[in-house]
Amino acid sequence: MIPKIIHYCWFGGKKNKLVEKCINTWKICLPDYKIIEWNEQNFDIHITKFTTKAYKLKKYAFVSDYVRIWSLYNYGGIYMDTDVEVLKNLDRFLCHRFFTGFESNNFAVTGIMGSEKGHPFLKELLEWYNGQDFDANKLKTNTQIISNLMKKYGLELNGKYQVLEHDMHIYPKEWFCPYDLEKNKLIITDNTYTIHHFQGSWLPLKDKIKLKIRNMVINIIGYEKFELIKLNFIKNNIRDKA
């Protein structure tokens, strides 16, 4: 049974309007859930080489990649990125030992995941991260890492509802991540419980322009190629600062 706890990460800087709006939907739709923010004050960023170096380089998204797994494994609950808007109560998913959904046919969602405490899938993920350094030449997105490991538990990359080993429930894209990045379109159905706001429509004008350009590029080259280019850019940026 998954406990009624919401975990999220916030390292560095102030929260913007998008974050505040999304967190408010958690409070409205999940009024009896405990919300825990993981930050520099209550999480030891030196717990691994990976988080230590990622934080030092101000690559906070990579720090949260580890913290989401660590928090779910140690406490259980539901992890959400701060740009995830909740539309409906999530109680129906608490009976699973683990749940998430698809972000695309080729990748599982990492912006929202629910799990019981001590799930074996999360244990294996933690062990993988604990053995990693934050190496610019070996960086992978968390969607790649998690999706690849899920294959070991029986995941088929087809975008369809599946139940894997250890009661892991993977839902179609429309349930938790209905934003179509390639078409730059939000497709909400009766099955939609959350929205992962990749475009950040409440961000300042400067950031909106950046994200609009981002979506235009995705429309041309596709989301997967865009993610690879972004990852290579991060690698080169880290090497230049080394």
C-alpha positions as a Markdown table, in Angstrom:
| # | Residue | x | y | z |
|---|---|---|---|---|
| 1 | Met | 0.0 | 0.0 | 0.0 |
| 2 | Ile | 1.3 | 3.4 | -1.0 |
| 3 | Pro | 1.2 | 6.0 | 1.9 |
| 4 | Lys | -0.4 | 9.4 | 1.4 |
| 5 | Ile | 2.8 | 11.3 | 1.1 |
| 6 | Ile | 3.8 | 13.7 | -1.7 |
| 7 | His | 7.5 | 14.2 | -2.3 |
| 8 | Tyr | 9.1 | 16.9 | -4.4 |
| 9 | Cys | 12.5 | 18.6 | -4.7 |
| 10 | Trp | 13.5 | 22.2 | -4.7 |
| 11 | Phe | 17.3 | 23.0 | -4.8 |
| 12 | Gly | 18.5 | 26.5 | -5.5 |
| 13 | Gly | 16.6 | 29.7 | -6.4 |
| 14 | Lys | 13.0 | 30.8 | -5.7 |
| 15 | Lys | 9.9 | 29.0 | -6.8 |
| 16 | Asn | 8.1 | 30.6 | -9.8 |
| 17 | Lys | 4.4 | 31.0 | -10.5 |
| 18 | Leu | 4.2 | 27.7 | -12.3 |
| 19 | Val | 5.6 | 25.8 | -9.3 |
| 20 | Glu | 3.3 | 27.6 | -6.9 |
| 21 | Lys | 0.2 | 26.9 | -9.1 |
| 22 | Cys | 1.0 | 23.2 | -9.4 |
| 23 | Ile | 1.7 | 22.7 | -5.7 |
| 24 | Asn | -1.6 | 24.4 | -5.0 |
| 25 | Thr | -3.5 | 21.8 | -7.1 |
| 26 | Trp | -1.9 | 19.1 | -5.0 |
| 27 | Lys | -3.3 | 20.7 | -1.8 |
| 28 | Ile | -6.8 | 21.1 | -3.4 |
| 29 | Cys | -7.0 | 17.6 | -5.0 |
| 30 | Leu | -5.1 | 15.7 | -2.2 |
| 31 | Pro | -6.0 | 17.5 | 1.0 |
| 32 | Asp | -5.2 | 14.6 | 3.3 |
| 33 | Tyr | -1.7 | 14.0 | 1.8 |
| 34 | Lys | 1.4 | 15.0 | 3.7 |
| 35 | Ile | 3.6 | 17.1 | 1.4 |
| 36 | Ile | 7.4 | 16.9 | 1.9 |
| 37 | Glu | 9.8 | 19.3 | 0.1 |
| 38 | Trp | 13.4 | 17.9 | -0.1 |
| 39 | Asn | 16.0 | 20.6 | -0.2 |
| 40 | Glu | 19.5 | 21.6 | 1.1 |
| 41 | Gln | 18.2 | 21.7 | 4.7 |
| 42 | Asn | 16.8 | 18.2 | 5.0 |
| 43 | Phe | 18.7 | 16.2 | 2.4 |
| 44 | Asp | 22.4 | 15.4 | 2.5 |
| 45 | Ile | 23.6 | 16.3 | -1.0 |
| 46 | His | 26.9 | 14.6 | -0.2 |
| 47 | Ile | 25.2 | 11.2 | 0.1 |
| 48 | Thr | 26.7 | 10.1 | -3.2 |
| 49 | Lys | 29.4 | 11.2 | -5.6 |
| 50 | Phe | 26.7 | 11.7 | -8.2 |
| 51 | Thr | 24.6 | 14.2 | -6.1 |
| 52 | Thr | 27.7 | 16.0 | -4.7 |
| 53 | Lys | 29.1 | 16.8 | -8.1 |
| 54 | Ala | 25.8 | 17.6 | -9.7 |
| 55 | Tyr | 24.9 | 20.0 | -6.9 |
| 56 | Lys | 28.4 | 21.7 | -7.1 |
| 57 | Leu | 27.8 | 22.2 | -10.8 |
| 58 | Lys | 24.3 | 23.6 | -10.1 |
| 59 | Lys | 22.7 | 20.8 | -12.2 |
| 60 | Tyr | 19.8 | 20.6 | -9.8 |
| 61 | Ala | 17.6 | 18.5 | -12.1 |
| 62 | Phe | 20.2 | 15.7 | -11.8 |
| 63 | Val | 20.2 | 16.0 | -8.0 |
| 64 | Ser | 16.4 | 15.5 | -8.0 |
| 65 | Asp | 16.8 | 12.4 | -10.2 |
| 66 | Tyr | 18.5 | 10.7 | -7.3 |
| 67 | Val | 16.3 | 12.3 | -4.5 |
| 68 | Arg | 13.0 | 11.1 | -6.1 |
| 69 | Ile | 14.2 | 7.5 | -6.0 |
| 70 | Trp | 15.8 | 7.9 | -2.5 |
| 71 | Ser | 12.6 | 9.5 | -1.0 |
| 72 | Leu | 10.2 | 6.9 | -2.4 |
| 73 | Tyr | 12.5 | 4.0 | -1.4 |
| 74 | Asn | 12.9 | 5.2 | 2.2 |
| 75 | Tyr | 9.4 | 6.6 | 2.9 |
| 76 | Gly | 7.0 | 5.5 | 0.2 |
| 77 | Gly | 4.5 | 7.8 | -1.3 |
| 78 | Ile | 4.1 | 9.7 | -4.6 |
| 79 | Tyr | 6.9 | 11.8 | -6.2 |
| 80 | Met | 6.0 | 14.7 | -8.4 |
| 81 | Asp | 8.0 | 17.2 | -10.4 |
| 82 | Thr | 7.1 | 20.8 | -9.5 |
| 83 | Asp | 5.5 | 21.4 | -12.9 |
| 84 | Val | 3.0 | 18.6 | -12.5 |
| 85 | Glu | -0.6 | 19.8 | -12.1 |
| 86 | Val | -3.0 | 17.4 | -10.4 |
| 87 | Leu | -6.6 | 17.3 | -11.8 |
| 88 | Lys | -8.1 | 14.4 | -9.8 |
| 89 | Asn | -7.6 | 12.6 | -6.5 |
| 90 | Leu | -4.9 | 9.9 | -6.8 |
| 91 | Asp | -6.3 | 7.5 | -4.1 |
| 92 | Arg | -7.2 | 4.8 | -6.7 |
| 93 | Phe | -3.5 | 4.2 | -7.4 |
| 94 | Leu | -2.5 | 3.7 | -3.8 |
| 95 | Cys | -3.4 | 0.0 | -3.9 |
| 96 | His | -0.4 | -0.6 | -6.2 |
| 97 | Arg | 3.0 | -1.4 | -5.0 |
| 98 | Phe | 4.4 | 0.9 | -7.7 |
| 99 | Phe | 2.9 | 3.0 | -10.5 |
| 100 | Thr | 3.9 | 5.5 | -13.2 |
| 101 | Gly | 3.0 | 6.0 | -16.8 |
| 102 | Phe | 4.4 | 6.6 | -20.3 |
| 103 | Glu | 5.9 | 10.0 | -21.4 |
| 104 | Ser | 6.0 | 8.7 | -24.9 |
| 105 | Asn | 6.0 | 5.2 | -26.5 |
| 106 | Asn | 9.7 | 4.9 | -25.8 |
| 107 | Phe | 10.0 | 6.4 | -22.3 |
| 108 | Ala | 8.3 | 6.0 | -19.0 |
| 109 | Val | 7.3 | 9.1 | -17.0 |
| 110 | Thr | 9.6 | 10.2 | -14.3 |
| 111 | Gly | 7.7 | 13.4 | -13.3 |
| 112 | Ile | 5.2 | 11.4 | -11.3 |
| 113 | Met | 5.9 | 8.0 | -9.7 |
| 114 | Gly | 4.2 | 6.3 | -6.7 |
| 115 | Ser | 5.6 | 3.4 | -4.7 |
| 116 | Glu | 5.5 | 1.6 | -1.4 |
| 117 | Lys | 8.5 | 1.9 | 0.9 |
| 118 | Gly | 11.4 | -0.4 | 0.0 |
| 119 | His | 10.2 | -1.5 | -3.5 |
| 120 | Pro | 12.9 | -3.7 | -5.2 |
| 121 | Phe | 12.8 | -1.7 | -8.4 |
| 122 | Leu | 13.8 | 1.4 | -6.5 |
| 123 | Lys | 16.4 | -0.5 | -4.6 |
| 124 | Glu | 18.1 | -1.5 | -7.8 |
| 125 | Leu | 17.9 | 2.1 | -9.1 |
| 126 | Leu | 19.5 | 3.4 | -6.0 |
| 127 | Glu | 22.3 | 0.9 | -6.2 |
| 128 | Trp | 22.9 | 2.0 | -9.8 |
| 129 | Tyr | 23.1 | 5.7 | -8.8 |
| 130 | Asn | 25.2 | 4.9 | -5.8 |
| 131 | Gly | 27.8 | 3.4 | -8.2 |
| 132 | Gln | 27.9 | 6.4 | -10.5 |
| 133 | Asp | 30.0 | 9.5 | -10.7 |
| 134 | Phe | 28.5 | 12.7 | -12.3 |
| 135 | Asp | 30.6 | 12.2 | -15.5 |
| 136 | Ala | 29.8 | 14.4 | -18.4 |
| 137 | Asn | 30.8 | 11.6 | -20.8 |
| 138 | Lys | 28.4 | 9.2 | -19.4 |
| 139 | Leu | 25.3 | 11.3 | -18.6 |
| 140 | Lys | 21.9 | 9.9 | -19.4 |
| 141 | Thr | 18.4 | 11.3 | -18.8 |
| 142 | Asn | 16.5 | 9.7 | -16.0 |
| 143 | Thr | 13.8 | 8.7 | -18.4 |
| 144 | Gln | 16.4 | 6.6 | -20.3 |
| 145 | Ile | 17.8 | 5.1 | -17.1 |
| 146 | Ile | 14.4 | 4.2 | -15.6 |
| 147 | Ser | 12.9 | 3.0 | -18.9 |
| 148 | Asn | 15.9 | 0.7 | -19.6 |
| 149 | Leu | 15.8 | -0.8 | -16.1 |
| 150 | Met | 12.0 | -1.4 | -16.4 |
| 151 | Lys | 12.7 | -3.6 | -19.4 |
| 152 | Lys | 14.3 | -6.0 | -17.0 |
| 153 | Tyr | 11.0 | -6.2 | -15.1 |
| 154 | Gly | 9.0 | -6.8 | -18.3 |
| 155 | Leu | 8.3 | -3.4 | -19.7 |
| 156 | Glu | 7.4 | -3.2 | -23.4 |
| 157 | Leu | 7.9 | 0.2 | -25.0 |
| 158 | Asn | 4.5 | 0.4 | -26.7 |
| 159 | Gly | 2.7 | 3.1 | -24.7 |
| 160 | Lys | 0.1 | 0.6 | -23.4 |
| 161 | Tyr | -1.1 | -0.2 | -19.9 |
| 162 | Gln | 1.1 | -2.9 | -18.4 |
| 163 | Val | 1.6 | -4.7 | -15.1 |
| 164 | Leu | 5.2 | -5.7 | -14.5 |
| 165 | Glu | 6.9 | -7.8 | -11.9 |
| 166 | His | 6.5 | -6.8 | -8.3 |
| 167 | Asp | 3.1 | -5.2 | -9.0 |
| 168 | Met | 4.4 | -2.3 | -11.1 |
| 169 | His | 1.6 | -0.6 | -13.0 |
| 170 | Ile | 2.5 | 1.5 | -16.1 |
| 171 | Tyr | -0.3 | 3.6 | -17.5 |
| 172 | Pro | -0.7 | 5.1 | -21.0 |
| 173 | Lys | 0.5 | 8.6 | -21.6 |
| 174 | Glu | -3.0 | 10.2 | -21.3 |
| 175 | Trp | -3.2 | 9.4 | -17.6 |
| 176 | Phe | -0.3 | 11.4 | -16.2 |
| 177 | Cys | 1.5 | 13.1 | -19.1 |
| 178 | Pro | -1.1 | 14.1 | -21.8 |
| 179 | Tyr | 1.1 | 16.9 | -23.3 |
| 180 | Asp | 2.2 | 15.9 | -26.8 |
| 181 | Leu | 5.6 | 17.4 | -27.1 |
| 182 | Glu | 6.0 | 16.7 | -30.8 |
| 183 | Lys | 2.7 | 18.2 | -31.7 |
| 184 | Asn | 2.9 | 20.9 | -29.0 |
| 185 | Lys | -0.6 | 20.0 | -27.9 |
| 186 | Leu | -2.4 | 19.1 | -24.7 |
| 187 | Ile | -4.7 | 16.1 | -25.1 |
| 188 | Ile | -6.8 | 15.6 | -22.0 |
| 189 | Thr | -9.3 | 12.7 | -21.7 |
| 190 | Asp | -11.5 | 11.2 | -18.9 |
| 191 | Asn | -8.5 | 9.2 | -17.9 |
| 192 | Thr | -6.2 | 12.2 | -17.2 |
| 193 | Tyr | -5.2 | 12.6 | -13.6 |
| 194 | Thr | -2.2 | 14.9 | -13.9 |
| 195 | Ile | -0.6 | 17.2 | -16.5 |
| 196 | His | 3.2 | 17.5 | -16.8 |
| 197 | His | 3.7 | 21.1 | -18.0 |
| 198 | Phe | 6.7 | 20.9 | -20.2 |
| 199 | Gln | 6.0 | 24.3 | -21.7 |
| 200 | Gly | 5.7 | 26.3 | -18.5 |
| 201 | Ser | 3.0 | 28.7 | -19.6 |
| 202 | Trp | 3.2 | 30.7 | -16.3 |
| 203 | Leu | 6.9 | 31.4 | -16.6 |
| 204 | Pro | 8.3 | 34.9 | -17.2 |
| 205 | Leu | 8.4 | 36.2 | -20.8 |
| 206 | Lys | 12.1 | 35.5 | -21.3 |
| 207 | Asp | 11.6 | 31.8 | -20.3 |
| 208 | Lys | 8.4 | 31.6 | -22.3 |
| 209 | Ile | 10.3 | 32.6 | -25.4 |
| 210 | Lys | 13.0 | 30.0 | -24.7 |
| 211 | Leu | 10.4 | 27.3 | -24.3 |
| 212 | Lys | 8.5 | 28.4 | -27.4 |
| 213 | Ile | 11.8 | 28.0 | -29.4 |
| 214 | Arg | 12.3 | 24.6 | -27.7 |
| 215 | Asn | 8.9 | 23.4 | -28.8 |
| 216 | Met | 9.4 | 24.6 | -32.4 |
| 217 | Val | 12.7 | 22.6 | -32.5 |
| 218 | Ile | 10.9 | 19.5 | -31.1 |
| 219 | Asn | 8.2 | 19.9 | -33.8 |
| 220 | Ile | 10.9 | 19.7 | -36.5 |
| 221 | Ile | 13.3 | 17.1 | -35.2 |
| 222 | Gly | 11.2 | 15.1 | -32.7 |
| 223 | Tyr | 11.4 | 14.8 | -28.9 |
| 224 | Glu | 13.9 | 12.0 | -28.7 |
| 225 | Lys | 16.4 | 13.7 | -30.9 |
| 226 | Phe | 15.9 | 16.9 | -28.9 |
| 227 | Glu | 16.6 | 15.1 | -25.7 |
| 228 | Leu | 19.9 | 13.7 | -27.1 |
| 229 | Ile | 21.0 | 17.1 | -28.3 |
| 230 | Lys | 20.1 | 18.6 | -24.9 |
| 231 | Leu | 22.1 | 15.9 | -23.1 |
| 232 | Asn | 25.1 | 16.5 | -25.4 |
| 233 | Phe | 24.9 | 20.2 | -24.7 |
| 234 | Ile | 25.0 | 19.6 | -20.9 |
| 235 | Lys | 28.0 | 17.3 | -21.3 |
| 236 | Asn | 29.9 | 19.8 | -23.3 |
| 237 | Asn | 29.0 | 22.6 | -20.9 |
| 238 | Ile | 30.3 | 20.6 | -17.9 |
| 239 | Arg | 33.6 | 19.7 | -19.8 |
| 240 | Asp | 34.1 | 23.4 | -20.6 |
| 241 | Lys | 33.9 | 24.3 | -16.9 |
| 242 | Ala | 36.0 | 21.4 | -15.7 |
